[in-house]
């Protein structure tokens, strides 16, 4: 284990990352409020940094868009294995506590020595290990520093691999998995369909079918052109020697 300098939470910077992710996914604050079951005003406060970014809202972003806590709160790019990333997570106090208890015993440290090492009260650590509380982000960062483990391991046990570029203090979100992009587009289309009346729905379906047919025809023409260009013309064939 290696102890590092304590993190300072810059809620404005964190809020900008939350905002950039929302914009990257083409959601308004009102739409994000609807799908996340968060009050729109709260989302605005998270994004502006006037209120600490809720861990429950961060959990929604993680499950919905596959973006790790390590980037949301620390601006650090990590690659979470596909199995872990595609698994919807919850904040389970007992499982988090068991994870901390396991690594403490592996290091051969008493509860008191471990709490001193992390820099939190013994009773606080004891409550975590017993599954009574989920660590707040500021406390999880102390644990992260002491154990040299990413937030996604502390909260979910995810396997994380550092990526090229390491710390990314800019607000550009990491690439969103294709599965998440498809899910987002599907949700947007379904939300739009629910707002249509019968006539608008019929027109929408007709346009979708026409566009699909046009795409299929364009692909067929492209494939035909490629096939023709690969054929050897008679003029280009070598002449037989007489």
C-alpha positions in Angstrom: 0.0 0.0 0.0 1.2 3.5 -0.7 -0.2 6.6 0.9 -0.5 9.7 -1.3 -1.4 13.3 -0.8 -5.0 14.0 0.1 -7.4 14.9 -2.8 -9.1 18.2 -2.8 -12.6 18.0 -4.3 -13.2 20.8 -6.9 -16.9 20.6 -7.3 -16.9 23.1 -10.2 -14.5 20.9 -12.1 -16.5 17.8 -11.3 -19.7 19.5 -12.3 -18.2 20.4 -15.6 -17.5 16.8 -16.3 -21.1 15.9 -15.4 -22.2 18.6 -17.8 -19.9 17.6 -20.6 -21.2 14.0 -20.4 -24.8 15.2 -20.6 -24.0 17.3 -23.6 -22.1 14.6 -25.3 -25.2 12.4 -25.1 -27.4 15.2 -26.4 -29.6 15.5 -23.3 -31.1 18.7 -21.9 -31.1 19.1 -18.1 -34.9 18.6 -18.3 -34.5 15.3 -20.2 -31.8 14.1 -17.8 -34.0 15.0 -14.9 -36.7 12.8 -16.3 -34.7 9.7 -16.9 -32.6 10.0 -13.8 -35.4 10.8 -11.4 -33.4 13.8 -10.1 -34.8 17.3 -9.7 -33.7 19.5 -12.6 -32.6 22.3 -10.2 -30.4 19.7 -8.4 -28.7 18.7 -11.7 -28.1 22.4 -12.5 -26.5 22.8 -9.1 -24.3 19.7 -9.5 -23.1 20.9 -12.9 -22.4 24.5 -11.8 -20.5 23.2 -8.7 -22.8 25.1 -6.3 -23.7 21.8 -4.7 -21.6 18.6 -4.2 -22.3 16.2 -7.0 -24.6 13.5 -5.6 -23.1 10.0 -5.5 -26.6 8.6 -6.4 -26.6 10.8 -9.5 -23.1 9.7 -10.4 -24.2 6.1 -10.0 -27.0 6.8 -12.5 -24.4 8.2 -15.0 -22.2 5.3 -14.5 -24.9 2.7 -15.1 -26.6 4.6 -18.0 -23.5 5.7 -19.9 -20.7 3.3 -18.7 -18.5 6.2 -17.5 -16.4 5.2 -14.4 -16.5 7.0 -11.0 -12.7 7.5 -11.4 -13.3 9.9 -14.3 -16.4 11.6 -13.0 -14.8 12.5 -9.6 -11.1 12.5 -10.3 -10.8 13.2 -14.1 -8.7 10.0 -14.4 -9.2 7.8 -17.5 -9.4 4.1 -16.7 -10.7 1.2 -18.7 -13.2 -0.9 -16.8 -13.4 -4.4 -18.1 -16.4 -5.1 -20.3 -18.0 -7.5 -17.8 -17.8 -5.0 -15.0 -18.8 -2.0 -17.1 -21.9 -3.7 -18.5 -23.1 -4.8 -15.1 -25.5 -2.4 -13.5 -24.1 -1.5 -10.1 -25.7 -0.5 -6.7 -24.1 1.0 -3.6 -24.0 -2.0 -1.3 -22.6 -1.0 2.1 -22.1 -4.6 3.2 -20.1 -5.6 0.1 -18.0 -2.4 0.3 -17.3 -3.1 3.9 -16.3 -6.7 3.2 -13.9 -5.5 0.5 -12.2 -3.2 2.9 -12.1 -5.8 5.7 -10.5 -8.3 3.3 -7.7 -6.0 2.1 -7.0 -4.9 5.7 -6.6 -8.4 6.9 -4.5 -9.3 3.8 -2.1 -6.4 4.8 -2.0 -7.8 8.4 -3.3 -4.5 9.9 -5.5 -4.0 13.0 -8.6 -1.8 12.7 -6.8 1.0 14.5 -3.7 0.8 12.4 -5.8 0.7 9.2 -7.9 3.7 10.2 -4.8 5.7 11.1 -3.2 4.8 7.8 -6.3 6.0 5.9 -6.8 9.0 8.1 -10.3 8.4 9.3 -11.7 7.7 12.8 -11.7 4.0 13.9 -15.4 4.1 14.5 -16.0 5.3 11.0 -13.9 2.5 9.5 -15.6 -0.1 11.8 -19.1 1.1 10.6 -17.9 0.7 7.0 -16.6 -2.8 7.5 -19.8 -3.9 9.3 -21.8 -2.6 6.3 -23.6 0.1 8.2 -22.7 3.0 5.9 -21.5 3.7 2.4 -18.4 5.9 2.3 -18.9 9.4 1.1 -16.8 10.4 -1.8 -14.4 12.6 0.2 -13.8 9.6 2.5 -13.5 7.2 -0.4 -10.8 9.4 -1.9 -8.8 9.0 1.4 -9.2 5.2 1.0 -8.2 5.5 -2.6 -5.0 7.3 -1.7 -4.0 4.9 1.0 -4.7 1.7 -1.0 -3.8 3.1 -4.4 -7.1 1.7 -5.7 -9.6 3.4 -8.1 -12.9 4.6 -6.8 -14.7 2.0 -9.0 -12.8 -0.8 -7.1 -13.7 0.7 -3.7 -17.5 1.1 -4.5 -18.1 -1.8 -6.9 -15.0 -4.1 -7.0 -14.6 -3.3 -10.7 -11.3 -4.3 -12.4 -9.8 -1.0 -13.8 -6.9 -0.6 -16.2 -5.2 2.8 -16.5 -5.3 4.1 -20.1 -2.9 6.3 -22.0 -3.1 9.9 -21.0 -3.7 9.0 -17.3 -5.1 12.0 -15.6 -7.5 14.0 -17.7 -8.3 17.3 -16.0 -10.1 18.4 -19.1 -13.9 17.9 -19.3 -14.0 15.7 -22.4 -15.7 12.5 -21.4 -14.1 9.1 -22.3 -15.5 7.3 -25.2 -19.0 5.9 -24.5 -19.5 2.2 -25.2 -21.5 1.4 -28.4 -24.0 -0.5 -26.3 -24.7 2.6 -24.2 -25.0 4.8 -27.3 -27.5 2.4 -28.8 -29.5 2.4 -25.6 -29.5 6.2 -25.4 -30.7 6.5 -29.0 -33.4 3.9 -28.4 -34.6 5.9 -25.3 -34.7 9.1 -27.2 -36.7 7.6 -30.1 -39.2 5.9 -27.7 -39.6 9.2 -25.8 -40.3 11.0 -29.0 -42.8 8.4 -30.2 -44.8 8.8 -27.0 -45.4 12.4 -27.8 -46.9 11.7 -31.2 -50.6 11.5 -32.1 -52.0 8.8 -34.5 -51.4 10.9 -37.7 -47.9 12.0 -36.6 -47.0 8.4 -35.7 -48.2 7.1 -39.1 -46.1 9.7 -40.8 -43.1 8.9 -38.6 -43.3 5.2 -39.4 -43.6 5.9 -43.2 -40.6 8.2 -43.1 -38.6 5.6 -41.2 -39.5 2.9 -43.8 -38.6 5.2 -46.7 -35.2 6.1 -45.2 -34.5 2.4 -44.5 -35.3 1.5 -48.1 -33.2 4.4 -49.4 -30.2 3.2 -47.3 -30.7 -0.4 -48.5 -30.7 0.8 -52.2 -27.6 2.9 -51.6 -25.8 0.0 -50.1 -26.9 -2.3 -53.0 -25.6 0.3 -55.6 -22.3 0.6 -53.6 -21.8 -3.2 -53.5 -22.6 -3.5 -57.2 -20.1 -0.7 -58.1 -17.4 -2.4 -56.1 -18.1 -5.8 -57.7 -17.9 -4.2 -61.2 -14.6 -2.4 -60.5 -13.0 -5.6 -59.3 -13.8 -7.5 -62.5 -10.9 -7.6 -65.0 -11.9 -6.1 -68.4 -11.1 -8.0 -71.6 -8.7 -5.2 -72.7 -6.7 -5.6 -69.5 -6.2 -9.4 -69.9 -2.7 -10.4 -71.1 -2.5 -11.4 -74.8 -1.6 -15.0 -75.5 1.7 -15.5 -77.4 1.3 -16.8 -80.9 
